[in-house]
Each structure stands twice: as structure tokens, then as C-alpha cells.
Amino acid sequence: MTATQDLAGQRFERLAVLELREANADARTVPAALSSEAPVKRPWGEEILVHTADAIDLTRAADSLPLLWNHDAGTPIGRIENIRIKDGRLRGMLRFSKNPKAEEVFQDVREGF
């Protein structure tokens, strides 16, 4: 996972790492690292996420979680399945739905954008 920051403009974000070689066009799935322990600068200092069974409660994610466009609950584009901690990262399988926005995003993902 990589992180970008612009402290002057107060822009902070995390980027998910997608494993495009393992994308499945028929199943509309892409494995992804959802977060990592890479440090990210925040307005209050440096944030480092902890990825241990004691630090993360995965009970709400047992069946799946919604995959949202820009964290917008009004724009679901699929779901995240098989959420687990592996190799110091929160990992999951992104499954894209067939709504127009999901189609657009899935195509961009498959093209490496």
C-alpha cells in the first residue's frame, strides 16, 4: 500500500494495492490489500495501522462488506469478500456488481487505472 500526502493543502489518502494479474473478468473479482501498516502522515502526526487479530474485529466482515465508490454509501459498486489479515495487511476479494458505476470502475481497474 502506498500513501500520498500534501500537508499544506490538507489532503490525505490511502491507496489500495490491487493484484491485477489475478483479476477474474468472468467472476468480476480482484484480490486487494485493503490496508497495511505503512505509516501515513495525518494532521495530528503519523498514523500506523495495527494488523493483528487483537486489533481488528472481523466479525462484521464475516459475510462481506459493501464496496463503495469514494466511501459513499449511496454509490455501492460491489462487495468485499473473504476479508482477513495476511502478511501484515488487511486483505479481501473485491467483487464488482453490474451497475453502471461498478462497470466503469471495474473496467478502469482491469486497465490498470
Backbone hydrogen bonds, N-H to C=O, Kabsch-Sander energy under -0.5 kcal/mol:
donor,donor_aa,acceptor,acceptor_aa,energy
2,T,15,L,-0.6
4,T,13,E,-1.1
6,D,11,R,-1.7
10,Q,6,D,-0.8
10,Q,7,L,-0.6
11,R,6,D,-1.8
12,F,10,Q,-0.5
13,E,4,T,-1.2
15,L,2,T,-1.8
17,V,33,A,-1.1
18,L,16,A,-0.6
19,E,31,P,-2.3
20,L,18,L,-1.1
22,E,19,E,-1.7
23,A,20,L,-1.6
24,N,29,T,-2.8
25,A,23,A,-0.6
28,R,24,N,-1.5
29,T,24,N,-1.7
30,V,94,L,-1.9
32,A,92,G,-2.7
33,A,17,V,-2.3
34,L,32,A,-0.7
34,L,90,L,-3.6
35,S,90,L,-1.2
40,V,47,E,-2.2
42,R,45,G,-3.8
45,G,42,R,-1.5
47,E,40,V,-3.4
52,T,50,V,-0.6
55,A,52,T,-0.6
56,I,52,T,-1.7
58,L,56,I,-0.8
61,A,58,L,-0.8
62,A,59,T,-1.2
65,L,80,I,-1.9
67,L,78,G,-2.3
68,L,66,P,-0.7
69,W,72,D,-0.5
69,W,75,T,-2.5
70,N,68,L,-0.6
71,H,68,L,-0.6
72,D,69,W,-1.8
73,A,71,H,-0.7
75,T,72,D,-2.3
77,I,67,L,-3.3
78,G,67,L,-0.9
79,R,95,R,-2.3
80,I,65,L,-3.5
81,E,79,R,-0.6
81,E,93,M,-3.0
83,I,61,A,-0.5
84,R,91,R,-2.4
86,K,84,R,-0.6
86,K,89,R,-2.8
89,R,86,K,-1.3
90,L,35,S,-1.5
91,R,84,R,-3.4
91,R,89,R,-0.7
92,G,32,A,-2.2
93,M,81,E,-3.0
94,L,30,V,-2.8
94,L,92,G,-0.6
95,R,79,R,-3.1
96,F,28,R,-2.8
96,F,94,L,-0.5
97,S,77,I,-2.3
103,E,99,N,-2.6
104,E,100,P,-2.1
105,V,101,K,-2.6
106,F,102,A,-3.1
107,Q,103,E,-2.2
108,D,104,E,-2.0
109,V,105,V,-2.8
110,R,106,F,-2.6
111,E,107,Q,-1.6
112,G,109,V,-1.6
113,F,108,D,-2.8
